[in-house]
Amino acid sequence: MTGTEQELRLPMADGVELALTLYLPAPEHGPQPCLVEALPYRKDDLTSSYAESYVGLRDRHGFAVCRVDLRGTGSSAGDATDEYPLVERTDLATVIAWLAEQDWCNGNVGLWGTSYSGFNSLQLAVERPPALRAICAIYATDDRWTDDVHWRGGALRLVDLVDYCHYMTPMCVLPPVPAVWGDGWEAEWRRRLESNEPWLLTWLRENRHGPYWDHGSVRLGGTHEGYDRIACPVMIIAGWADGYRNNSFRTVARLAEAGVPHRLLAGPWAHADATTAMPGPRVALDIELAAWFDRWLRPSADAAPYVDGCDVFVRASTRPAPDLDLHEGRWLALPSVPPTSVVTVPLDGPRELVVSADVGTAAWIDCAGHLPWGQSGDQRADDVRSLTWDGPPPAGPIIGHPVARLRVTADQPLASLSVKLCDVFADGTSALVSRGTVDLAFRDGVHGEPVHLGARGRGGRGGRAGRLRLRLVTRADLASLRGRDGLAQHHRSAGSGDADRVGSPGAARPLRRVPRTVVHPRRPALLGVRRGRRLGDPRRRAAAYHLGGDPADQRLPHAVRRTCARVLPRRGLGPP
């Protein structure tokens, strides 16, 4: 028997009312758990098409579902001042407590969602509201400074600013839905137009790591700290073609260390519902969600002990295409902290590169994946304008974070470095596996303060192009791991930037590491510069960088190409 749908306005502590939509099971089923999704994306019009999935969770799986328009967005009152403001956590804690007290709820509440609502699911888990029993964070991040759409490796993510950042500027000043708000909607619309400050302005001001970025992060200061603030069970869903890939092995390892029940489900997907996302193979996301929340929100004395772990799709070599529908590969069941062995690949050098400012367009933005943006294509156009190293891949598939250690000199005081790892086919086709970027001013680590490189300008270049030299110190670390059904390889990239869509396991072909632009496939690329020191001629300072990339899950058949080098002139927002 189908349930009912209700609209209501729930007052917060300061009197501001939030708009909620409730999908309630038929009363004869008795009190049921409630699942909450809280977004700024206007539940009553722009994302009203999502309703079918909530009805399915209610009618097929018996959950009550609550959708929330966050403060100042959609049909809710108040001001949308920024992403994840502190008051948002207070609001959601109030919503959770109210839902748990309703007679149709069994007192157990789960929080879930994709992207924004995956972020605030993790943030609320840190707050530990009593009725929050479990969460599922889909395509989210544990570190907003290194793994979000604003900055990567201290470098501004320009293409992402065109997408999400400017998408949210008009979103926050759209009128409330008249049919839901009622009389006075025009006055509220005018108020929003006159009072709202674009979030982008705050993000540009916050151009260093600090309390602002730690505020919305689980990981604190780029360390292993912060995860023990979570107590409820956590399920993480990640996509190798998404930008938030780093919120996978790293997070699960820390949750395991803290004794938090968890599960990682990592597939080949872009930033979209795993039921329909490109590329496949796909999974029935509603069944995965229902099974997870059944386990924790409908506790049973007969339930078998829960076993933590990771279900990971290890991709096989597949030719890239913007509309790739199916990625070759296989599923592996792995422990939370897979056993690894490190493989070090030295690179010859030194080499020089005169930079072309438009290198990097072969990879997509982090929240893309579906047309018109599409997935990343053949990387050869970027490779030929970068420094590249080709070599045989390690035996077997690889999974993890690639690492590049570089010693670099640049003839411009402001520049960025991009490193890519690619899978190269016999005919030269180059498929992106992992990527990392760093603003070279962050020589002492992206979580520290930037410093001047002190490089001497080459007269009249105007910051358009730089010259870079890679020395022999460069190397890449790969780690291999054993899965339940055989040997898989863990690709660990620490060092240069964010890993581009995790790689894939496959036949035996080359991986290519390519220096790239500040653009990346879907949202999570990460870059960790650990430590550096000044080298060489004091007139042209060099830096030793340890760059970390996004996780790669791929078997590298053919050859491995490391394109390590691309110094991108950076304008504005330089170190003080």
C-alpha positions as CSV (number, residue, x, y, z in Angstrom):
1,M,0.0,0.0,0.0
2,T,1.4,3.4,-0.9
3,G,2.0,6.1,1.6
4,T,1.4,9.8,1.7
5,E,3.2,13.0,1.0
6,Q,3.1,16.1,3.2
7,E,4.5,19.7,3.0
8,L,5.2,21.5,6.2
9,R,7.3,24.4,7.6
10,L,9.4,23.7,10.6
11,P,10.6,26.6,12.8
12,M,14.3,26.7,13.8
13,A,15.6,28.1,17.1
14,D,15.8,31.6,15.8
15,G,12.2,31.5,14.3
16,V,13.3,30.9,10.6
17,E,11.1,28.3,9.0
18,L,12.5,25.6,6.8
19,A,10.4,23.9,4.1
20,L,10.2,20.1,4.4
21,T,8.5,17.5,2.2
22,L,7.7,14.2,4.0
23,Y,7.1,10.9,2.2
24,L,5.4,8.7,4.9
25,P,4.7,5.0,4.7
26,A,1.1,3.8,5.2
27,P,0.2,4.0,9.0
28,E,-0.6,0.2,9.2
29,H,3.1,-0.5,8.8
30,G,3.8,1.2,12.2
31,P,6.7,3.5,13.1
32,Q,9.5,3.4,10.6
33,P,13.0,4.9,10.3
34,C,13.3,8.2,8.6
35,L,15.9,9.1,5.9
36,V,16.8,12.8,5.5
37,E,18.3,14.6,2.5
38,A,19.1,18.3,2.8
39,L,20.0,20.4,-0.2
40,P,20.1,24.0,-1.5
41,Y,18.9,22.8,-4.9
42,R,15.2,23.7,-4.6
43,K,13.2,20.5,-3.9
44,D,9.9,22.0,-5.3
45,D,11.0,22.8,-8.8
46,L,14.6,22.4,-10.1
47,T,15.0,18.9,-8.4
48,S,11.4,17.9,-8.1
49,S,12.1,15.2,-10.7
50,Y,14.0,13.3,-7.9
51,A,10.7,12.5,-6.2
52,E,10.4,9.1,-7.8
53,S,13.5,7.9,-5.9
54,Y,12.0,9.0,-2.5
55,V,8.7,7.4,-3.3
56,G,10.6,4.2,-4.1
57,L,12.4,4.3,-0.7
58,R,9.0,4.7,1.0
59,D,6.9,2.2,-1.0
60,R,9.4,-0.5,-1.8
61,H,11.6,-0.3,1.3
62,G,9.3,1.1,3.9
63,F,11.3,4.2,5.0
64,A,9.9,7.6,5.8
65,V,11.8,10.2,3.8
66,C,12.3,13.9,4.5
67,R,13.6,16.4,2.0
68,V,14.8,19.7,3.3
69,D,15.4,23.0,1.5
70,L,18.3,24.5,3.3
71,R,18.1,28.0,4.9
72,G,17.6,30.7,2.3
73,T,17.2,28.4,-0.6
74,G,14.1,27.1,-2.5
75,S,11.0,27.5,-0.3
76,S,12.8,28.0,3.0
77,A,13.2,31.3,4.8
78,G,16.4,32.9,6.0
79,D,19.7,33.7,4.2
80,A,21.9,31.5,2.1
81,T,25.2,33.0,3.2
82,D,27.6,30.3,2.1
83,E,28.1,26.6,1.7
84,Y,27.8,24.6,5.0
85,P,27.5,27.6,7.4
86,L,27.5,26.7,11.1
87,V,23.8,27.5,11.4
88,E,23.1,24.8,8.8
89,R,24.3,22.1,11.2
90,T,22.2,23.5,14.0
91,D,19.2,23.5,11.7
92,L,19.7,19.9,10.6
93,A,20.2,18.8,14.2
94,T,16.8,20.4,15.0
95,V,15.2,18.7,12.0
96,I,16.6,15.3,13.0
97,A,15.4,15.7,16.6
98,W,11.9,16.7,15.5
99,L,11.6,13.8,13.1
100,A,12.7,11.2,15.7
101,E,9.9,12.4,18.0
102,Q,7.1,11.9,15.5
103,D,4.7,9.0,16.2
104,W,5.3,7.6,12.6
105,C,9.1,7.4,13.3
106,N,10.8,4.6,15.3
107,G,13.3,7.2,16.7
108,N,16.1,6.3,14.3
109,V,17.2,8.8,11.6
110,G,19.6,8.4,8.7
111,L,21.2,11.2,6.7
112,W,22.3,10.6,3.1
113,G,22.8,12.4,-0.2
114,T,25.0,13.1,-3.2
115,S,27.6,15.9,-3.3
116,Y,26.3,18.7,-1.1
117,S,24.1,16.5,1.0
118,G,26.9,14.0,1.2
119,F,29.1,16.7,2.6
120,N,26.5,17.7,5.3
121,S,25.9,14.1,6.1
122,L,29.6,13.8,7.2
123,Q,29.4,17.1,9.0
124,L,26.4,16.1,11.0
125,A,28.0,12.8,11.8
126,V,30.8,14.8,13.4
127,E,28.2,16.7,15.5
128,R,26.7,13.4,16.8
129,P,23.0,14.3,17.2
130,P,21.5,11.5,19.4
131,A,18.9,10.3,16.9
132,L,21.4,10.1,13.9
133,R,22.1,6.4,13.7
134,A,23.9,6.1,10.3
135,I,24.9,8.1,7.2
136,C,25.6,7.5,3.6
137,A,27.8,10.1,1.8
138,I,27.9,9.9,-2.0
139,Y,30.5,11.8,-3.9
140,A,31.5,14.0,-1.0
141,T,34.8,14.9,0.6
142,D,36.6,14.8,4.0
143,D,38.8,17.8,3.2
144,R,37.3,20.9,1.6
145,W,40.6,22.7,1.1
146,T,42.3,20.0,-1.0
147,D,39.3,18.1,-2.4
148,D,36.5,20.4,-3.5
149,V,35.6,22.7,-6.4
150,H,37.4,25.8,-5.2
151,W,41.1,25.2,-4.8
152,R,43.4,22.2,-5.6
153,G,46.9,22.2,-4.4
154,G,46.6,25.9,-3.5
155,A,45.7,26.6,-7.2
156,L,42.4,28.1,-8.2
157,R,40.1,25.8,-10.1
158,L,39.1,28.1,-12.9
159,V,36.9,25.9,-15.0
160,D,35.0,24.6,-11.9
161,L,34.3,28.3,-11.0
162,V,32.5,28.6,-14.3
163,D,30.4,25.6,-13.5
164,Y,29.3,25.1,-9.9
165,C,30.4,28.4,-8.4
166,H,28.4,30.5,-10.9
167,Y,25.6,28.0,-10.9
168,M,25.0,28.7,-7.2
169,T,25.1,32.5,-7.6
170,P,21.7,32.7,-9.4
171,M,20.4,29.6,-7.5
172,C,20.6,31.6,-4.2
173,V,18.6,34.5,-5.5
174,L,15.8,32.7,-7.3
175,P,12.3,33.3,-5.8
176,P,10.7,30.9,-3.4
177,V,8.1,28.6,-5.1
178,P,4.9,30.7,-4.9
179,A,2.6,27.7,-4.5
180,V,4.6,26.6,-1.4
181,W,5.6,30.0,0.0
182,G,2.2,31.7,-0.5
183,D,1.6,35.4,-0.2
184,G,4.6,37.6,-0.1
185,W,6.8,35.5,-2.3
186,E,7.7,38.5,-4.5
187,A,8.9,40.5,-1.5
188,E,11.0,37.6,-0.4
189,W,12.5,37.3,-3.9
190,R,13.3,41.0,-3.9
191,R,15.0,40.7,-0.5
192,R,17.2,37.8,-1.7
193,L,18.2,39.8,-4.8
194,E,19.2,42.8,-2.7
195,S,20.9,41.0,0.2
196,N,22.7,38.0,-1.2
197,E,26.5,38.0,-1.7
198,P,27.8,35.5,-4.2
199,W,29.5,32.6,-2.4
200,L,32.3,32.8,-4.9
201,L,33.6,36.1,-3.3
202,T,34.2,34.3,0.0
203,W,35.9,31.4,-1.7
204,L,38.3,33.7,-3.4
205,R,39.1,35.5,-0.2
206,E,39.8,32.2,1.6
207,N,42.8,31.4,-0.6
208,R,44.8,29.6,2.1
209,H,44.0,26.7,4.4
210,G,42.7,27.6,7.8
211,P,39.7,27.5,10.1
212,Y,37.3,28.3,7.2
213,W,38.1,25.1,5.3
214,D,38.5,22.9,8.4
215,H,35.0,24.0,9.5
216,G,33.4,21.9,6.8
217,S,35.9,19.1,6.8
218,V,36.3,15.8,8.7
219,R,40.0,15.7,8.2
220,L,41.7,18.5,10.1
221,G,44.8,20.4,8.9
222,G,45.7,17.8,6.3
223,T,46.5,15.3,9.1
224,H,44.9,12.0,10.1
225,E,43.1,13.8,12.9
226,G,39.3,14.5,13.1
227,Y,37.8,11.2,12.0
228,D,37.4,10.0,15.6
229,R,34.7,12.7,16.1
230,I,32.3,10.4,14.1
231,A,30.6,7.6,16.0
232,C,27.7,6.5,13.8
233,P,28.2,4.0,11.0
234,V,29.3,5.5,7.7
235,M,28.9,4.3,4.1
236,I,30.8,6.1,1.4
237,I,30.0,5.8,-2.3
238,A,32.8,7.0,-4.6
239,G,33.2,7.2,-8.4
240,W,36.5,6.8,-10.2
241,A,35.2,9.3,-12.8
242,D,34.1,11.7,-10.1
243,G,36.1,14.6,-8.5
244,Y,35.7,13.3,-4.9
245,R,37.7,10.1,-5.3
246,N,40.0,10.9,-2.4
247,N,37.1,10.4,0.1
248,S,37.5,6.7,-0.3
249,F,40.5,4.7,0.8
250,R,41.9,7.5,2.9
251,T,38.7,8.0,4.8
252,V,37.9,4.4,5.3
253,A,41.4,3.7,6.7
254,R,40.9,6.5,9.3
255,L,37.4,5.3,10.2
256,A,38.7,1.7,10.7
257,E,41.4,3.2,13.0
258,A,38.7,4.9,15.0
259,G,36.6,1.8,15.2
260,V,33.6,3.3,13.3
261,P,31.5,0.8,11.3
262,H,31.9,1.5,7.6
263,R,31.5,0.4,4.0
264,L,33.1,1.8,0.8
265,L,31.4,1.2,-2.5
266,A,33.6,2.6,-5.3
267,G,32.5,2.2,-8.9
268,P,33.6,3.6,-12.3
269,W,30.9,6.4,-12.1
270,A,30.9,10.1,-12.7
271,H,29.1,12.6,-10.5
272,A,25.6,11.1,-10.9
273,D,23.3,8.5,-9.5
274,A,25.1,5.1,-9.7
275,T,21.9,3.6,-11.1
276,T,22.2,5.7,-14.3
277,A,25.7,7.2,-14.1
278,M,28.3,7.0,-16.9
279,P,30.3,5.0,-17.3
280,G,28.9,1.7,-16.2
281,P,28.7,-1.0,-14.9
282,R,25.9,0.4,-12.7
283,V,24.3,-0.7,-9.5
284,A,20.8,-0.4,-8.1
285,L,21.5,2.5,-5.7
286,D,18.2,2.2,-3.8
287,I,18.9,-1.4,-2.9
288,E,22.4,-0.5,-1.6
289,L,21.0,2.3,0.4
290,A,18.1,0.3,1.8
291,A,20.4,-2.6,2.8
292,W,22.8,-0.2,4.6
293,F,20.1,1.7,6.5
294,D,18.1,-1.5,7.3
295,R,21.2,-2.8,9.1
296,W,21.6,0.3,11.4
297,L,18.1,1.8,11.6
298,R,16.2,-1.4,12.0
299,P,18.4,-3.2,14.5
300,S,17.7,-6.9,15.0
301,A,18.9,-9.3,17.6
302,D,19.3,-12.0,15.0
303,A,21.5,-9.9,12.7
304,A,24.9,-11.4,12.0
305,P,28.0,-9.4,13.2
306,Y,28.8,-6.6,10.8
307,V,32.0,-6.9,8.8
308,D,33.6,-3.7,7.5
309,G,35.2,-3.6,4.1
310,C,35.4,-2.1,0.6
311,D,33.6,-3.2,-2.6
312,V,35.7,-1.7,-5.4
313,F,35.5,-1.8,-9.1
314,V,39.0,-2.1,-10.5
315,R,38.9,-0.7,-14.0
316,A,40.6,-2.4,-17.0
317,S,42.1,-0.5,-19.8
318,T,39.3,1.1,-21.9
319,R,39.6,3.6,-24.7
320,P,38.4,7.1,-23.5
321,A,35.4,8.8,-24.9
322,P,33.3,11.8,-23.7
323,D,30.2,9.6,-23.7
324,L,31.8,6.3,-22.6
325,D,28.9,4.0,-21.5
326,L,30.7,1.0,-20.1
327,H,34.2,0.7,-18.5
328,E,35.9,-2.7,-18.6
329,G,37.0,-4.1,-15.3
330,R,36.0,-6.3,-12.3
331,W,34.7,-6.0,-8.8
332,L,36.9,-6.8,-5.8
333,A,36.1,-7.2,-2.1
334,L,38.9,-5.6,-0.1
335,P,39.6,-5.1,3.6
336,S,39.3,-1.6,5.0
337,V,43.1,-1.1,4.9
338,P,44.4,-3.3,2.0
339,P,47.9,-4.7,2.3
340,T,50.2,-2.9,0.0
341,S,53.7,-3.1,-1.4
342,V,55.4,-0.1,-2.9
343,V,56.9,0.0,-6.4
344,T,59.3,2.9,-7.2
345,V,59.7,4.1,-10.8
346,P,62.6,6.5,-11.3
347,L,62.3,9.1,-14.1
348,D,65.2,10.3,-16.2
349,G,66.0,14.0,-16.3
350,P,66.6,16.9,-16.2
351,R,64.3,18.3,-18.9
352,E,63.0,21.7,-19.8
353,L,59.6,22.8,-21.0
354,V,58.4,26.2,-22.3
355,V,54.8,26.2,-21.1
356,S,51.8,26.6,-23.3
357,A,49.1,28.3,-21.2
358,D,46.1,26.3,-22.7
359,V,47.5,22.8,-21.9
360,G,45.0,20.7,-19.9
361,T,41.8,21.0,-21.9
362,A,41.7,17.3,-22.6
363,A,40.4,16.6,-19.1
364,W,36.9,17.5,-17.8
365,I,35.7,19.4,-14.8
366,D,35.2,17.6,-11.6
367,C,31.4,17.6,-11.5
368,A,31.0,16.6,-15.1
369,G,30.6,13.2,-16.7
370,H,27.5,13.6,-18.6
371,L,27.1,15.7,-21.7
372,P,27.7,18.5,-22.6
373,W,30.8,18.4,-20.4
374,G,31.5,14.7,-20.9
375,Q,34.2,12.5,-19.5
376,S,37.9,13.0,-20.3
377,G,39.0,12.1,-23.8
378,D,42.3,11.2,-25.5
379,Q,45.1,13.0,-23.6
380,R,47.5,13.1,-26.5
381,A,46.9,16.8,-27.4
382,D,48.0,17.7,-23.9
383,D,50.8,15.1,-23.7
384,V,52.6,16.5,-26.8
385,R,52.9,19.9,-25.0
386,S,54.1,18.5,-21.7
387,L,57.1,16.6,-20.5
388,T,56.4,12.9,-20.7
389,W,58.0,9.7,-19.6
390,D,56.8,6.4,-21.0
391,G,57.5,3.0,-19.3
392,P,56.1,-0.4,-18.6
393,P,53.4,-0.6,-15.9
394,P,53.8,-2.8,-12.8
395,A,52.5,-6.3,-13.1
396,G,48.8,-6.6,-12.2
397,P,46.1,-4.0,-11.5
398,I,46.8,-1.0,-9.2
399,I,44.6,0.8,-6.7
400,G,45.4,3.7,-4.5
401,H,47.1,7.2,-4.5
402,P,49.9,7.8,-7.0
403,V,52.9,9.8,-5.6
404,A,55.3,12.0,-7.5
405,R,58.4,13.6,-6.0
406,L,59.8,16.4,-8.1
407,R,62.6,18.9,-8.0
408,V,61.7,21.9,-10.1
409,T,63.1,25.3,-11.1
410,A,60.9,27.9,-12.7
411,D,61.7,31.3,-14.3
412,Q,58.4,32.9,-13.1
413,P,57.6,33.8,-9.5
414,L,54.0,32.6,-9.7
415,A,53.3,29.3,-11.3
416,S,51.4,26.0,-10.9
417,L,52.5,22.5,-11.6
418,S,50.3,19.7,-12.9
419,V,51.2,16.0,-13.1
420,K,49.1,13.3,-14.8
421,L,49.3,9.5,-14.9
422,C,47.9,8.0,-18.2
423,D,47.3,4.6,-19.7
424,V,48.8,4.5,-23.2
425,F,47.5,2.2,-25.9
426,A,49.6,0.7,-28.7
427,D,48.3,3.3,-31.2
428,G,49.2,6.2,-28.9
429,T,45.8,6.8,-27.4
430,S,46.3,8.2,-23.9
431,A,43.6,7.6,-21.2
432,L,43.7,9.7,-18.0
433,V,44.2,7.7,-14.8
434,S,45.2,10.1,-12.1
435,R,46.2,13.7,-11.8
436,G,47.6,16.2,-9.3
437,T,48.2,19.9,-9.3
438,V,49.9,22.4,-7.0
439,D,50.6,26.1,-6.8
440,L,54.4,26.2,-6.5
441,A,54.1,28.9,-3.8
442,F,52.9,26.1,-1.4
443,R,56.4,24.6,-1.2
444,D,56.0,23.7,2.5
445,G,52.7,22.0,2.0
446,V,49.2,23.0,0.9
447,H,48.0,23.2,4.5
448,G,50.7,25.8,5.3
449,E,51.4,29.4,4.3
450,P,52.5,30.1,0.7
451,V,55.9,31.6,0.1
452,H,57.5,33.6,-2.7
453,L,59.6,31.4,-5.0
454,G,61.9,34.3,-5.7
455,A,62.3,33.3,-9.3
456,R,63.6,36.0,-11.6
457,G,61.3,37.1,-14.4
458,R,62.5,36.6,-17.9
459,G,61.6,40.0,-19.1
460,G,58.2,40.9,-20.6
461,R,56.5,37.5,-20.5
462,G,53.7,39.0,-18.4
463,G,53.1,35.8,-16.5
464,R,51.7,34.1,-19.6
465,A,54.2,31.3,-19.8
466,G,56.9,29.9,-17.5
467,R,59.9,27.6,-18.0
468,L,60.3,24.5,-15.9
469,R,63.1,22.0,-15.4
470,L,62.5,18.6,-13.9
471,R,65.5,17.0,-12.3
472,L,66.4,13.4,-11.8
473,V,64.9,13.4,-8.3
474,T,61.5,12.8,-9.8
475,R,59.9,9.4,-9.1
476,A,56.5,7.8,-8.7
477,D,55.5,5.3,-6.1
478,L,53.0,2.5,-6.8
479,A,51.7,0.1,-4.3
480,S,50.0,-3.2,-4.8
481,L,47.5,-5.0,-2.7
482,R,45.8,-8.3,-2.5
483,G,42.0,-8.6,-2.9
484,R,39.9,-11.5,-1.9
485,D,39.8,-13.0,-5.3
486,G,43.4,-12.5,-6.3
487,L,46.1,-9.9,-6.7
488,A,45.1,-6.3,-7.3
489,Q,47.5,-3.4,-7.4
490,H,47.2,-0.3,-5.4
491,H,48.4,2.8,-7.1
492,R,49.5,5.3,-4.5
493,S,50.1,8.8,-5.6
494,A,51.3,11.2,-3.0
495,G,52.5,14.1,-4.5
496,S,51.3,15.8,-7.3
497,G,47.9,16.7,-7.2
498,D,44.6,15.2,-7.5
499,A,44.2,11.8,-9.0
500,D,42.2,11.9,-12.1
501,R,39.5,9.4,-12.2
502,V,40.9,6.4,-10.7
503,G,42.6,4.3,-13.1
504,S,41.5,0.9,-14.1
505,P,43.0,-2.5,-14.0
506,G,43.2,-4.1,-17.3
507,A,45.5,-5.8,-19.6
508,A,49.0,-4.7,-19.8
509,R,49.5,-1.4,-21.1
510,P,51.5,1.8,-20.2
511,L,50.5,4.4,-17.8
512,R,51.4,7.9,-18.6
513,R,52.0,10.6,-16.1
514,V,51.2,13.9,-17.6
515,P,51.6,17.4,-16.3
516,R,48.3,19.1,-16.7
517,T,46.1,22.1,-16.2
518,V,44.1,23.1,-13.3
519,V,41.1,21.3,-14.6
520,H,40.1,17.8,-13.7
521,P,37.3,15.3,-14.2
522,R,34.6,15.2,-11.7
523,R,34.9,16.6,-8.3
524,P,37.5,15.4,-6.0
525,A,41.0,15.7,-7.1
526,L,43.5,16.1,-4.4
527,L,46.9,17.5,-4.1
528,G,49.2,17.3,-1.2
529,V,52.5,19.0,-1.1
530,R,54.2,17.8,1.9
531,R,57.6,19.5,2.3
532,G,60.0,21.4,0.2
533,R,63.3,23.3,0.4
534,R,65.1,25.8,-1.7
535,L,67.6,24.4,-4.1
536,G,70.3,25.7,-6.5
537,D,70.9,29.2,-7.7
538,P,69.5,31.7,-5.3
539,R,68.4,33.9,-8.2
540,R,66.2,31.1,-9.5
541,R,64.8,29.1,-6.6
542,A,63.8,25.5,-7.1
543,A,61.5,23.5,-4.9
544,A,61.4,19.9,-4.0
545,Y,57.7,18.8,-4.0
546,H,56.0,15.7,-2.7
547,L,52.7,15.8,-4.6
548,G,49.8,13.4,-3.9
549,G,47.2,12.4,-6.4
550,D,43.7,11.1,-6.4
551,P,43.2,7.4,-6.0
552,A,43.7,5.3,-9.1
553,D,42.0,2.0,-9.5
554,Q,43.3,0.6,-12.7
555,R,45.3,-2.1,-14.3
556,L,47.8,-0.6,-16.6
557,P,48.4,-2.5,-19.7
558,H,50.7,-1.2,-22.3
559,A,53.1,1.5,-21.3
560,V,53.0,3.9,-18.4
561,R,53.6,7.5,-19.3
562,R,54.3,10.0,-16.6
563,T,54.0,13.5,-17.9
564,C,55.3,15.5,-15.1
565,A,55.5,18.9,-15.8
566,R,53.6,21.8,-16.7
567,V,54.2,25.1,-15.1
568,L,51.1,27.2,-15.4
569,P,51.5,30.9,-14.8
570,R,49.1,31.9,-12.1
571,R,47.5,35.4,-12.0
572,G,46.3,37.2,-9.0
573,L,45.7,35.7,-5.6
574,G,49.4,35.2,-5.1
575,P,51.1,35.0,-1.8
576,P,51.2,38.2,0.2
